[in-house]
Amino acid sequence: MESITYLLQGFAVCLQPINLVYTFVGVLLGTIIGVLPGIGPAAGIALLIPITYGMNPTSAIILMAGLYYGARYGGSTTSILIRTPGEAASVMTSLDGYEMAKKGRAGAALAIAAIGSFIAGTIGVIGITLFSLPLTEFALKFGPAEYFCLMLLAMSSVSSLTGSSPAKGLLATVIGLMLATVGTDLQSGQSRFTFGVPEFSDGIGFVAVVVGMFAVAEVLRALEGLCRGDGAPPMRISGRLWLTREEWNRSIGPIWRGSIIGFVVGVLPGAGGAIASFFSYVTEKKFSKNPEEFGRGAIEGVAGPEAANNSDTAGAMIPLLTLGIPGGGTTAVLSGVLIMHGIQPGPNLFTKHPDLV
């Protein structure tokens, strides 16, 4: 009964007009930041930290959490329309979302991204409420061996995305691992492949690689077509802007599966939305009766990853609130915001600040 009382108290706090305004502002700014390639939710929250000075701690966290969720959703817009992921977790959305846009179904792709994000976010919040403590105990049991198996699974799953050319998938995996080795070794402190460039000491950012691979490539291809005079024609909209009944029926399963996958992956510290969306995409391709459609405009390839990377945000809150362990870069910044306001994340947070939780 005490938990129910605190839950109702939390709803009362959230529904205060000023906090609703902070929610709206946070989500709006987050969506704008998500649309802009290369910024991402962590940088967006870091930029807005000075605004929270002097604010009520609960209102500050509401503002930042709204920005976090908005940025995760906003990345889908540019992924679908111009194949330029706004942030790392939206990479998988661009594979089929952009192909749907070229077929005139951009409206349906954007609609299912919004619907999937809403459903997944709601499921994630329910998951936080009901399963925080059990899932925290589960996450604590993950050690080096389990994380090694998780990474091995992620890399071996690349084979399902390569189509008829496994060599391309293997080459892409090797190049990715080579880029990941650049930086400072965490165990020895030695620099690896930095070539004396100080900026490489922290490694090569995933967002920088993604923007280079997708955005720059698209710009260069468009310029090539413009110079030759045979550039791609403007994308037209065919049919209705909203989802058809068939598209909705094909999306229901991926949204639910993606929500569960994203939430569970989010609980694991260090996994992140990119891995969640990747696992969801691979899962949907395995479940699909027509796997050959993936990469050519399958709506499941938009619904699943979008649901996964949005429910991941809720899952990432669990280790932050219950253990004080940030699950990723964005939750690390949120942890700093909490500490700045005199609130120490961890087990005592639930007893000392139940209204905030």
C-alpha positions as CSV (number, residue, x, y, z in Angstrom):
1,M,0.0,0.0,0.0
2,E,2.9,2.3,0.7
3,S,4.2,1.8,-2.8
4,I,0.8,2.6,-4.3
5,T,0.7,5.8,-2.2
6,Y,4.0,6.9,-3.5
7,L,3.0,6.0,-7.1
8,L,-0.2,8.1,-6.8
9,Q,1.9,10.9,-5.3
10,G,4.3,10.7,-8.2
11,F,1.4,11.1,-10.7
12,A,0.2,14.1,-8.7
13,V,3.6,15.7,-9.0
14,C,3.9,14.9,-12.8
15,L,0.5,16.3,-13.5
16,Q,1.3,19.7,-12.0
17,P,1.0,22.4,-14.8
18,I,4.6,23.5,-14.4
19,N,5.9,20.0,-14.7
20,L,3.7,19.3,-17.8
21,V,5.3,22.4,-19.3
22,Y,8.8,21.1,-18.5
23,T,7.8,17.8,-20.1
24,F,6.6,19.5,-23.3
25,V,9.7,21.7,-23.5
26,G,12.0,18.7,-22.9
27,V,10.4,16.5,-25.5
28,L,10.3,19.3,-28.0
29,L,14.0,20.1,-27.6
30,G,14.9,16.4,-27.6
31,T,13.0,15.8,-30.8
32,I,14.9,18.7,-32.5
33,I,18.2,17.4,-31.1
34,G,17.4,13.9,-32.3
35,V,16.7,15.2,-35.8
36,L,20.1,16.9,-36.0
37,P,22.7,14.3,-36.9
38,G,25.6,13.9,-34.7
39,I,24.4,15.6,-31.5
40,G,22.5,12.9,-29.6
41,P,20.7,12.9,-26.2
42,A,23.9,12.8,-24.1
43,A,25.3,16.0,-25.6
44,G,21.8,17.6,-25.6
45,I,21.4,17.0,-21.9
46,A,24.9,18.2,-21.2
47,L,24.2,21.5,-23.0
48,L,21.1,22.1,-21.0
49,I,22.5,21.4,-17.6
50,P,23.1,25.1,-16.8
51,I,19.4,25.7,-17.3
52,T,18.5,23.5,-14.4
53,Y,20.5,25.5,-11.9
54,G,18.0,26.7,-9.2
55,M,15.2,24.5,-10.5
56,N,13.3,22.1,-8.3
57,P,15.2,18.7,-8.6
58,T,12.1,16.8,-9.7
59,S,11.3,19.4,-12.4
60,A,14.9,19.3,-13.6
61,I,14.8,15.5,-14.0
62,I,11.4,15.7,-15.8
63,L,12.9,18.2,-18.2
64,M,16.0,16.0,-18.8
65,A,14.1,12.8,-19.1
66,G,11.7,14.4,-21.6
67,L,14.7,15.5,-23.7
68,Y,16.2,11.9,-23.5
69,Y,13.0,10.3,-24.8
70,G,12.4,13.0,-27.4
71,A,16.0,12.7,-28.8
72,R,15.5,8.9,-29.1
73,Y,12.4,9.4,-31.1
74,G,13.6,12.3,-33.2
75,G,16.4,10.3,-34.7
76,S,13.9,8.3,-36.7
77,T,12.7,11.3,-38.8
78,T,16.0,11.9,-40.7
79,S,16.7,8.1,-40.8
80,I,13.5,7.6,-42.8
81,L,13.4,10.7,-45.0
82,I,17.1,11.1,-45.9
83,R,18.8,8.0,-44.6
84,T,20.8,10.0,-42.1
85,P,20.4,8.7,-38.5
86,G,20.0,11.5,-36.0
87,E,21.8,9.3,-33.4
88,A,23.3,5.9,-33.1
89,A,20.2,4.0,-32.0
90,S,18.4,5.0,-35.2
91,V,20.8,3.3,-37.6
92,M,18.7,0.2,-38.1
93,T,15.6,2.3,-38.8
94,S,17.3,3.9,-41.8
95,L,17.7,0.5,-43.6
96,D,14.0,-0.1,-44.3
97,G,12.6,3.3,-43.4
98,Y,14.4,5.1,-46.3
99,E,13.4,2.3,-48.7
100,M,9.8,2.8,-47.7
101,A,10.1,6.5,-48.3
102,K,11.5,5.9,-51.8
103,K,8.4,3.8,-52.5
104,G,6.1,6.6,-51.4
105,R,5.3,5.2,-47.9
106,A,7.2,7.8,-45.9
107,G,4.0,8.7,-44.1
108,A,3.4,5.1,-43.0
109,A,7.0,4.8,-41.9
110,L,6.9,8.0,-39.8
111,A,3.5,6.9,-38.3
112,I,4.7,3.5,-37.2
113,A,7.9,5.0,-35.7
114,A,5.7,7.4,-33.6
115,I,3.2,4.7,-32.6
116,G,5.9,2.2,-31.9
117,S,7.9,4.7,-29.8
118,F,4.8,5.6,-27.8
119,I,3.8,2.0,-27.1
120,A,7.3,1.0,-26.2
121,G,7.8,4.0,-24.0
122,T,4.6,3.1,-22.1
123,I,5.7,-0.5,-21.7
124,G,9.1,0.6,-20.5
125,V,7.5,2.8,-17.8
126,I,5.3,0.0,-16.6
127,G,8.4,-2.2,-16.6
128,I,10.2,0.2,-14.3
129,T,7.3,0.3,-11.9
130,L,6.9,-3.5,-11.7
131,F,10.3,-5.1,-12.3
132,S,13.0,-2.7,-11.2
133,L,14.4,-4.8,-8.3
134,P,14.2,-8.3,-9.9
135,L,15.8,-7.0,-13.1
136,T,18.5,-5.2,-11.1
137,E,19.4,-8.5,-9.4
138,F,19.5,-10.2,-12.9
139,A,21.8,-7.5,-14.3
140,L,24.2,-7.8,-11.3
141,K,24.8,-11.5,-12.2
142,F,26.2,-10.5,-15.6
143,G,30.0,-10.8,-15.5
144,P,32.8,-10.8,-18.0
145,A,31.8,-14.2,-19.4
146,E,28.2,-13.1,-20.0
147,Y,29.2,-9.8,-21.6
148,F,31.6,-11.7,-23.9
149,C,28.8,-14.0,-25.0
150,L,26.5,-11.0,-25.5
151,M,29.1,-9.3,-27.8
152,L,29.8,-12.6,-29.6
153,L,26.1,-12.9,-30.3
154,A,25.9,-9.4,-31.6
155,M,28.8,-9.9,-34.0
156,S,27.6,-13.3,-35.2
157,S,24.2,-11.9,-35.8
158,V,25.7,-9.7,-38.5
159,S,25.5,-12.8,-40.7
160,S,21.7,-12.4,-40.9
161,L,22.1,-8.9,-42.4
162,T,24.5,-9.8,-45.1
163,G,22.1,-11.4,-47.6
164,S,23.9,-13.4,-50.2
165,S,27.4,-12.1,-49.4
166,P,28.8,-13.3,-46.1
167,A,32.2,-11.9,-47.0
168,K,30.8,-8.3,-46.9
169,G,29.4,-8.9,-43.5
170,L,32.7,-10.3,-42.2
171,L,34.6,-7.4,-43.8
172,A,32.2,-4.9,-42.2
173,T,32.6,-6.6,-38.8
174,V,36.4,-6.6,-39.0
175,I,36.5,-2.9,-40.0
176,G,34.2,-2.1,-37.1
177,L,36.4,-3.9,-34.6
178,M,39.5,-2.1,-36.1
179,L,37.8,1.3,-35.5
180,A,36.8,0.2,-32.0
181,T,40.4,-0.5,-31.0
182,V,41.5,3.1,-31.6
183,G,41.9,4.9,-28.2
184,T,43.2,4.2,-24.8
185,D,43.3,0.7,-23.4
186,L,41.2,0.6,-20.2
187,Q,43.4,-2.0,-18.6
188,S,47.0,-0.9,-19.4
189,G,46.3,2.8,-20.1
190,Q,48.4,2.5,-23.3
191,S,47.3,4.4,-26.5
192,R,46.3,2.2,-29.4
193,F,46.4,3.4,-33.1
194,T,46.1,7.1,-32.1
195,F,49.1,8.1,-34.3
196,G,49.9,10.9,-31.9
197,V,46.5,12.6,-32.4
198,P,45.2,13.6,-28.9
199,E,41.5,13.6,-30.1
200,F,41.8,9.8,-30.8
201,S,42.6,9.1,-27.1
202,D,38.9,8.7,-26.4
203,G,38.4,6.5,-29.4
204,I,36.4,7.2,-32.6
205,G,32.8,8.1,-31.7
206,F,30.1,5.8,-33.0
207,V,27.9,8.7,-34.1
208,A,30.8,10.1,-36.1
209,V,31.2,6.8,-38.0
210,V,27.5,6.5,-38.6
211,V,27.1,10.0,-39.9
212,G,30.1,9.5,-42.1
213,M,28.9,6.2,-43.5
214,F,25.3,7.3,-44.1
215,A,25.0,11.1,-44.2
216,V,28.2,11.9,-46.1
217,A,27.6,9.0,-48.5
218,E,24.1,10.2,-49.3
219,V,25.3,13.8,-49.9
220,L,28.1,12.7,-52.2
221,R,25.8,10.4,-54.1
222,A,23.3,13.2,-54.6
223,L,26.1,15.6,-55.8
224,E,27.3,12.9,-58.2
225,G,23.8,12.6,-59.7
226,L,23.4,16.4,-59.8
227,C,26.7,16.9,-61.7
228,R,25.9,14.2,-64.2
229,G,22.4,15.5,-64.7
230,D,20.7,12.3,-63.7
231,G,20.0,12.9,-60.0
232,A,17.3,11.0,-58.2
233,P,13.8,12.5,-58.7
234,P,12.0,13.9,-55.7
235,M,10.3,11.2,-53.6
236,R,6.6,11.1,-54.1
237,I,3.9,10.0,-51.7
238,S,1.7,7.1,-52.9
239,G,-1.6,6.1,-51.4
240,R,-2.7,7.3,-48.0
241,L,-0.4,9.0,-45.5
242,W,-1.6,6.8,-42.7
243,L,-1.0,3.0,-42.2
244,T,-3.0,0.5,-44.1
245,R,-4.6,-2.4,-42.3
246,E,-2.0,-4.8,-43.6
247,E,0.9,-2.6,-42.5
248,W,-0.6,-2.3,-39.0
249,N,-1.1,-6.0,-38.7
250,R,2.5,-6.6,-39.7
251,S,3.7,-4.1,-37.2
252,I,1.9,-5.2,-34.0
253,G,4.2,-8.2,-33.3
254,P,7.5,-6.4,-34.0
255,I,6.4,-3.5,-31.7
256,W,5.7,-5.8,-28.7
257,R,8.8,-7.9,-29.3
258,G,11.0,-4.9,-29.8
259,S,9.6,-3.3,-26.6
260,I,10.6,-6.3,-24.5
261,I,14.0,-6.7,-26.2
262,G,14.8,-3.1,-25.8
263,F,13.8,-3.0,-22.1
264,V,15.8,-6.1,-21.2
265,V,18.9,-4.9,-23.1
266,G,18.5,-1.4,-21.5
267,V,18.8,-2.9,-18.0
268,L,22.3,-4.3,-18.9
269,P,24.9,-1.5,-18.2
270,G,26.8,-0.5,-21.3
271,A,24.6,-2.2,-23.9
272,G,22.6,0.8,-25.2
273,G,19.9,1.5,-27.7
274,A,22.1,0.7,-30.8
275,I,22.5,-2.9,-29.6
276,A,18.8,-3.1,-28.7
277,S,17.6,-2.0,-32.1
278,F,20.1,-4.3,-33.8
279,F,18.8,-7.3,-31.9
280,S,15.3,-6.4,-32.6
281,Y,16.0,-6.1,-36.4
282,V,17.7,-9.4,-36.5
283,T,14.8,-11.0,-34.5
284,E,12.2,-9.6,-36.8
285,K,14.1,-10.9,-39.8
286,K,14.2,-14.4,-38.3
287,F,10.5,-14.3,-37.5
288,S,9.4,-12.9,-40.8
289,K,7.8,-15.1,-43.5
290,N,9.4,-12.9,-46.1
291,P,13.0,-12.1,-44.9
292,E,14.0,-11.1,-48.4
293,E,11.9,-7.9,-48.0
294,F,14.2,-6.6,-45.2
295,G,16.5,-3.9,-46.5
296,R,14.0,-3.2,-49.3
297,G,11.2,-1.5,-47.3
298,A,9.8,-4.0,-44.8
299,I,7.7,-2.1,-42.2
300,E,8.7,-4.6,-39.6
301,G,12.3,-3.3,-40.0
302,V,11.0,0.1,-38.8
303,A,8.5,-0.9,-36.1
304,G,10.8,-3.3,-34.2
305,P,14.0,-1.3,-33.9
306,E,12.1,1.9,-33.1
307,A,10.2,0.2,-30.3
308,A,13.4,-1.3,-29.0
309,N,15.5,1.9,-28.9
310,N,12.6,3.7,-27.1
311,S,11.9,1.0,-24.4
312,D,15.7,0.8,-23.9
313,T,15.6,4.3,-22.4
314,A,13.3,3.1,-19.6
315,G,15.4,0.0,-19.0
316,A,18.5,2.1,-18.8
317,M,16.9,4.1,-15.9
318,I,16.7,0.9,-13.7
319,P,20.5,0.5,-12.9
320,L,20.8,4.2,-12.6
321,L,18.0,4.6,-10.0
322,T,18.5,1.3,-8.1
323,L,22.3,0.9,-8.2
324,G,23.6,4.3,-9.1
325,I,25.3,2.7,-12.1
326,P,24.7,4.5,-15.4
327,G,23.8,2.2,-18.2
328,G,25.3,4.4,-20.9
329,G,26.5,7.9,-21.8
330,T,23.1,9.6,-21.5
331,T,22.3,8.1,-18.1
332,A,25.8,9.0,-16.9
333,V,25.0,12.7,-17.7
334,L,21.6,12.2,-15.9
335,S,23.5,10.8,-12.9
336,G,25.5,14.0,-12.9
337,V,22.4,16.1,-12.9
338,L,21.0,14.2,-9.9
339,I,24.2,14.6,-8.0
340,M,24.4,18.3,-8.8
341,H,21.0,18.7,-7.2
342,G,22.1,16.9,-4.1
343,I,20.5,13.5,-4.9
344,Q,22.7,10.4,-4.8
345,P,21.5,7.7,-7.2
346,G,21.4,4.2,-5.6
347,P,19.4,1.9,-3.3
348,N,18.8,4.7,-0.8
349,L,17.1,6.8,-3.5
350,F,13.9,4.8,-3.2
351,T,13.7,5.5,0.6
352,K,15.0,9.0,0.8
353,H,13.4,10.5,-2.4
354,P,10.4,8.2,-3.3
355,D,8.5,11.3,-4.7
356,L,11.3,11.8,-7.2
357,V,11.5,8.1,-8.2
